[in-house]
């Protein structure tokens, strides 16, 4: 079973998209220094049951649904991913690991949080944000590292 | 009762309080000892102990002017022995002592907005002797205004309604804007046509300069014109044609194709300036001049607004337009010049916090997408580059948003050889605002046990009809002033009184809804409540329209009225959930309301009957990408949110002066954390430290849409 602890619309998690961001609980990675340790336990509301309501609430406004964490039920994660795709929206997974968990994510943030390297917005981060193009078989074209989008701003400080 | 004055040596304020107490013939004890002041928990002298309470200097002055305090000093004695004091030469001047006290207090205050007792002005930056001048007489202005309104309402509708007007004002059921600052009978705001300026220059406004003939004389004359017109208005002056006319004078001087060769050197001076430099220097001349404090307005700068148009708006507004030399407007060069100005202004704001002009871009849509894709795309690009401006979007050229929040219907869109483009002239003659929170709570008291659905709309309707009559009385005063040649802006043809609305303001809407435990989010219950209030106003406005007068409604910016209403209502025992009533359909401090929710709450389901407009200030923590802005602009069409801006606080370093368009914790130049943030209060981009204390609190509470971190 997948649990979540809240959702909102946000601009920052997925570059160039307007995302419904869902905080998925029961994260298996337990990185030291994790900024939301409350998500390490299987506590929250059932995601599979509530997801259609969230989508109905915001589908006219968003371009993407971003799962903050994969939980520990791949079958349900796969089903949730499928529901989002059926609504014609892009998908993104924030994982502390490196696996796709059997889903065709349009974006995936990979890598554990390591305190001394900093989060995605830090230039020394070990984490990567990858955009996936599922229409090509050429691995060079299929995966694009867009992590630098979190570092650069068009407007100078 | 014990009265003790704690002082320190050589302190003029201490001396002043002492003098004041003496003049009140109070019995008091003076304790000149700094450690006593510290013991009482104060850092500055003097401190007044009055009974069992203590007061600082400013509070003491206020206290000693209050009737309650005076009564406490001299309780009415059974038999008062009257001894004539020795007459002093200063006795006849004593009635003005209150002005003197006020001046001392103003000089002590933190900044101009906090010093103002009556009606804090948003666009005064620094306190000085010029900003103090109008403050001293604000109360006198209010009383003169009330008397004239009383007389006029009596002659039009009878004494009963005139009494009711004063009662409603005094009990804060309604609020008359700009009652304090200007002489009686000054209209509120106007979007003017510049056409008469092309023929008469400043002469019909009492100036000496004639019609402009070149870019330079146009810019110089234009600055004078905006100052002169502002002097006859309490509020904003909008000049939607500013860039279109600038374009005309550039073309006259440098040819119709000037925009295709901006790098051409066009000056023989040692600087060898290019055409682009000549143009941007003109921008700088006008913008910097108009951001100057104007001495005649109590060192406020003018409130100046301009407009940008997309191709469709432009063509429809200026269809058939003819300049005095017989030529027409030219969209291609105006479009280029609009973009050039926006880019220039965006960069200039890195050098200085320039408050004006407030810019509104009008974009036409077909219900699904923007018709002028090039300009919609440019708007998204400018937002992503950190420029802050308003977008107004509509599916017909039916109205113009030109007064930073006021949306005004375009009545007559035809070109006339005397007035120019008819569509640009609009505005509001007067705003009177209903305190909705008080209205509904009074209604609930009068209708115990009945659900609001039964009584709310009729109650609103009755209140609006009264406000209409008050506004008509004000309209009568304006016409009277005009007949006596007191308002040359009308006679000179820059605006006609028939083109300006009489505006019903509303404040305290969400607070009223909260009183009934209605959730402030996009839901049928809240929609129903908003409708119950807005629909009767909308219908009454429509019904009251004649060929001479029109009414509209706006959600007024609560820059200081929201604070006053909250204060008054709290004092009088009403339920007041916050210290500053909202100016939006959502709660500023609610972190669960995301930007999408805000667009919905300012969409047509809520603002559909708000015929005078309200602007959504979508506050963001960081700038978005162009792709995201494109999406949000389109989402605005979907929700029917027709007037909005995005607001990311700019950081200003108080030590080195560096300005950044980001919200930062440290200055990237000098590392200082002595920072200030510039943000839009209600249309105007100003430094937060220049706001009055309560408004600063509102800014601190204001929720900026979160940056997610991982």
Boltz contact constraints between the chains, C-beta under 6 A:
constraints:
  - contact:
      token1: [A, 8]
      token2: [B, 594]
      max_distance: 6.0
  - contact:
      token1: [A, 9]
      token2: [B, 594]
      max_distance: 6.0
  - contact:
      token1: [A, 9]
      token2: [B, 596]
      max_distance: 6.0
  - contact:
      token1: [A, 10]
      token2: [B, 708]
      max_distance: 6.0
  - contact:
      token1: [A, 11]
      token2: [B, 624]
      max_distance: 6.0
  - contact:
      token1: [A, 11]
      token2: [B, 628]
      max_distance: 6.0
  - contact:
      token1: [A, 12]
      token2: [B, 707]
      max_distance: 6.0
  - contact:
      token1: [A, 12]
      token2: [B, 708]
      max_distance: 6.0
  - contact:
      token1: [A, 13]
      token2: [B, 708]
      max_distance: 6.0
  - contact:
      token1: [A, 16]
      token2: [B, 625]
      max_distance: 6.0
  - contact:
      token1: [A, 16]
      token2: [B, 627]
      max_distance: 6.0
  - contact:
      token1: [A, 18]
      token2: [B, 628]
      max_distance: 6.0
  - contact:
      token1: [A, 18]
      token2: [B, 631]
      max_distance: 6.0
  - contact:
      token1: [A, 61]
      token2: [B, 596]
      max_distance: 6.0
  - contact:
      token1: [A, 61]
      token2: [B, 635]
      max_distance: 6.0
  - contact:
      token1: [A, 119]
      token2: [B, 709]
      max_distance: 6.0
  - contact:
      token1: [A, 119]
      token2: [B, 710]
      max_distance: 6.0
  - contact:
      token1: [A, 120]
      token2: [B, 710]
      max_distance: 6.0
  - contact:
      token1: [A, 154]
      token2: [B, 385]
      max_distance: 6.0
  - contact:
      token1: [A, 155]
      token2: [B, 385]
      max_distance: 6.0
  - contact:
      token1: [A, 155]
      token2: [B, 386]
      max_distance: 6.0
  - contact:
      token1: [A, 155]
      token2: [B, 623]
      max_distance: 6.0
  - contact:
      token1: [A, 155]
      token2: [B, 661]
      max_distance: 6.0
  - contact:
      token1: [A, 157]
      token2: [B, 660]
      max_distance: 6.0
  - contact:
      token1: [A, 157]
      token2: [B, 662]
      max_distance: 6.0
  - contact:
      token1: [A, 157]
      token2: [B, 668]
      max_distance: 6.0
